[in-house]
């Protein structure tokens, strides 16, 4: 929280610095143009910023505000031209870099949009807008490229019964446990069976930059040998970000018609400061060790609330039809 608040304060201070020219008349005109934009008087705002550009052509924020006007007016090529002026004056203007991504995305040029979103994140790794936009363009392909081979390998390992320790690197620690939940008034051999899982993820290296989750997978082996994979992106409430030294805990439940024997899992993480680097530097592969369900304690339903404490509960997934498919 403290790191996030510090970043937000620094970003706000930087925007104020960009907005202020040191000339009171120019600052007053900038405020007038911003007020007109808020009222959606775009043509009037455009004129204010155009007049400012004529008066002080080296004032980057006047170009940036006019670029924003053009974007809102759906004149994307003109906005791109003004963004080029901004970056000639302030090459690390992350707002403008992100704006270029938005313009190219609106023009249907996804590859060019991704390039500029990455450039903005290179300067400001925790900026939410370009991060979300880049996800829309890239996430499906990233999951397919980086997790699908791991899922296939894990399925093969479970089928052959050859399981290797997780051995995570890069300062990320993962651990998990499982409990079998006994419904109220039920015997231990009653179908269906409910398993309750808890996972702990820790960015344990103090010298490491923040990371965030992109996707996770699990591979289950049922009694009788049936192997079943689950692979999901961590979007919305399932996504998390960890500063150095922080940890995230989550939990969920599976309802099954046949007992589980083994389960492995893992996740794909992204280094927030390396979005523009090569894929090996950008992504982290983290693994969860095999869970042996023969060792899972059986607990009554009344214990679930206490087990959930301190964990973000993801819900219950019904897998009773898996072994019948």
N, C-alpha and C positions, 0 to 999 in steps of 0.2 A: 504493500500500500504506500509506504513512504517513498519508494523509488518511483512509483507511478505518479504520485503527487508532485514530486520534484521535477519529473519530466514535463508534466502538464504546466507547471509554473514557468519552466524554462521556455516552453513553446509559446505560451501567452506573452512572455516578455519579449521574445524574438519578433512576434507579430507586431507588437507595439512599436518596437524599434524600426521595423520595416515601414510601418504606417506613418511614422513621424519623419518629416524631412528636415527639421530644424528651422523651418520658415513657417511662422504662424499663419500667414495667408494661405500657403500651400496646404497646411494641415487642416485649416478651416474648410477649404475646398474639398479635401479628401473626405472629411466628415459629411459634407453636403452630398457628395456623390454616393457614399455608403448609405446614407439615409434614403436617398432616392431609390437605390437598389432594393432596400428593404420594403419600400412601398410599391415595388415592381414598376416604377417609372423608368424603364430601361433606356429609352431614347434620351431622356433628360440626363440620366446618369452618364450615359455614353458621351454626351457632349461635354459634361464637366471634366471627365477624365481625358478626353481629347484635347480640351483647352489646356489642361495641366501639362500634358505631354509636349505641347508646343512651347509652354513657358519653361518647363524644366525637363528636357528630354533625357537627362541622366537619372531621373527619379524612378527607380525600378517599380515601385509599388503602384504608380499611376498606370504603367503599362499592364501590370498584373490585374488591376481592378478592371481595366478596359477589356482585357482578355476574358475575365469572368463574365462581363456583360455580354460579350459576343457569344460565349458558350451558352448562357441562359437563353439568348435569342436564337440559338441553334445555327449560328454562323461559325461553324467549327474551324474552317480554314483560316478565317480572320483571327480567331482566337489563337490558333497555332502560330500565326505570324507574330502576334504580340508576345506570346510566351517566349519565342526566340529572342526578342528584345530584352525581356526580363532576365533570361539566363545569360545573356551577353554581359549584363550588369551585375547579376548576382547568381553565379553558377550553382550555388547550393540552396537555392530557394525551393524548399521541399514542397510548398504549396503549389508553386508553378509547375514543378516536375510532375506532381500528381495530376494537375489540371491538364497537362499534355496527354497523360494516359487517358483521362476522361474524354478528351476531344477525339483521339484516335479510336477509342472504343466506340464512341457515337458514330464515327465514320465507318465502322465495321472492320477496322484494321486491328485485329486482336493481338497479333504478334508485336506490332509497334506499340500498342497500348501496354502490353506486358513489360516491354522494355522500359518505358517511362515510369510505370508503377514501381519497378525494381529500383530504378535510379532514385526515386523519392524515398524508398525504404532504406536505401544505402545511406542516405543522409539522416533520416529519421526512422529508425527501425520499428518503433512502436506506434506509428501513425496508423490509425484504424481504417480510414477510408481506402487508401490504396491497397492495404492488406486484404480487405474484403473483396475489392475489385479484382485483385490478382488471383484470389482464391477461385472466383467464379470462372476465370479463364483457365486456370491450371490444375485445380485440385483433382478432378476426375482422372486426368492423365498421370498425375503424380502418384496417386493411389495405385493405379493399374501398373505403373512401371516399377514401383518400389515395394509394394506389399504383396501383389499377386504371386511373384516368385517365392517369397518367404512362406506364404500360405501353402503353396504346392509342396515345398520342401518339408514343412511341418506335417502335412498330411502323410507324406511318404514315410517320415520318421515314425509317426504314431502307428502306421500300418505294420512297419517292420519291427517296432518295439525298440528302436535305437534312438535314445534321447540324450542330447548333450546339454551340459549346464549352460545357462544363459550367457554368462561372461560379458556383461555390459561394459562398455568403455565410455570415455568422454565425460565422466563425472555424473552420469545419470544412474540412479539406483531405483530398481523396481522390485516390489515384493507383493505377495498376495496370499490369501488363505480362503478356505471354503468350509462352510458348515452345512450339514443336512438339517433341514427344518422339519420338525414333526408337527403336523397340524393338530389343533386342539382335538382331543378325544380320539386320535388315530393311533394305530400301531405302527411300528417302525417299517414293516413290510407293506404298508398301504400304498397303493398307486393312486394318483401320480406322486412322484418324488420331487421335492423342492430343494434346490441348492441355493445357498446364499453366499455371494462372493464379495470380498473386499480387496481393493488394490491401493497401494501406496506408491506414489512416484515422487522422487526427490531429486532436485538439481543440487547435488551435494558439493560440487566444486565451487569454491568461493571465487576462483579466477575465471569462471566461465560466464559467458553472456546469457541473457534470458533465452529461454526456449519456449516453444508452444506446441501443442499437440495438433497433428493433422489427421491421423487415422489410427485405428486400432483393429486387431484381429484376434480371434480365438479359434482353436481347432479342438474339437471334442471327440473322444473315443468312448463309445457306449459298450456296455457288456454285450458280448457277441461279436465285437470287432468293427461295427459300423463307425465310420469316421465322417464328421460333419464340420465344415468351416463356416465361420462368421467373419465378415470384414466390413467395417463401417467407417466413413469419415467422421471426425469429431467436429461437428458443426453446432452452432448455436450454443445451448447450455452445456453441451458435452465437451466443448473446447475449453482448454485451460492454458495459462501462461505461467511460467515459473521463473522468478528471479533467482540468482545464485543464493543457495541456502534455503530456498523455499520448498514446500512439498504440497502435493495435491492428493486427496484421498477420495475415492468414489466406490460405490457398491451397487450391486444389482442382484437379481434372482433369476434362475432358470427353473421352469417346470418341465419335467420330462416323464415319459412313460416307461423308460428303461434306465437302469442305473448307469451312471458314468464311471469309467475306470481311470481315465487319464485326460488331461487337458493342458495344452500349451497356449501361449499367447504372446503378443508383442504389440508395439506401437511405433508409429513414425512421428518423429519430432523434427522441428525446424529451428535452427539457430537464427534468432531474429536479426542479428547483425550481419548475416551472410546471405541474404536473399539474392544478391546479385553475383554471388560466387558460383563456382562449379558445384554440381550436385553432391559430390562427395563431401565438400565443405559445408554445404547448406543443410543437408539432412542428417539426422541421427536415427539409427536403427536400435531400438531397445527391446529386450526380450524378457518374458516372464518364464521362470522355471516350471517344469512339469508339476502339476498338482496330482497327487495320488489320492484318489477318493476313498480308498480303503482306510485311510487315516483321518478322514473328515469326522469331527465330533458331531453327534446328533444332539440337537438342542430343541427345546419346545418353542412354539410360536411366540410365547411371551418374552423370549430372549431377543427377538429380532430388533426391537426398538433400541435396546442397549448396544447391539452389534452395529447398528447404523450410525450411532453417535460419532460425530467428527468426520463423517463421510457424506459426499454428495450422492444421493440415491438416484440411480438412473432408471429404476422401474423393474418390472418383471416381464420376462419373455417366455411365451408358451412354446415349447419345442416338442410337444407330445406327438405331433405328426411326423417328426423327422425320421424315425426308424421305420415308419410305414411307407415312406415315399420311395 
